[in-house]
Amino acid sequence: MTIAPDNARQNASHVYRALRDFLQSMDDTLPGKFEITKEGIVHDMMSPGRQHELTVLHLRKRLERVMPEDIVAHTGGPDVEAALEGIMRHPDVMVIPWADMEGDGSFDPRTLIAAIEVVSRSNPDNDWAGKMRDYPLIGVPVYAIFDPRTATGAVLTDIHPTPDGPRYATRKDFVYGEDVTIADWTISTDDLPRYQD
């Protein structure tokens, strides 16, 4: 049986809506963080540890020192959602204009200036593979990854079309201790926490 593209998109929309409704029904009943990708639900069962959360705090504060007041480095909710693509993600830090935070519902990913992730100790592939695929697909122009496991990271930019869908064309790797530029702002990576064994 052949499914027309419109029917395929409609079926994908129903699946996404069912996954989203399921996650809302599970809100506050299961531990961890849930996100929706093209492959289904990603569940990071471990709550972020101190080094993860301290890294997020350092990044937010360092960015807000160099950004104009009408741009924020937001670390809370709600999620970033592209329902037509069937993707709902929650970046550790969202660089977003203050004005685009107003209103109700999830954030439109096209309003983000950058998404920043601190790699989870329990599920690093979610940040290094899944989000590296999903963020360009939903139109996030800059994706920065900080990895406390290895004291390294990368900034990805320049979305371009590929046979597998939109991908980042430019990747700039860094090691902790170097300055890193995220969108228009450069911050230090000195003294960022590392995961302890």
WOFEN-V936839 format. One line per field, one symbol per residue. ss: DSSP state (H for helix, E for strand, C for the rest). Layout:
ss = ???
//
This chain:
ss = CCCCHHHHHHHHHHHHHHHHHHHHHCCCCCCCEEEEECCEEEEECCCCCHHHHHHHHHHHHHHHHHCCCCEEEECCCCCEEEHHHCEEECCCEEEEEHHHHCCCCCECHHHEEEEEEECCCCCHHHHHHHHHHHHHHCCCCCEEEEECCCCEEEEEEEEECCCCCCEEEEEEEEECCCEEEECCEEEECCCCCCCCC
//
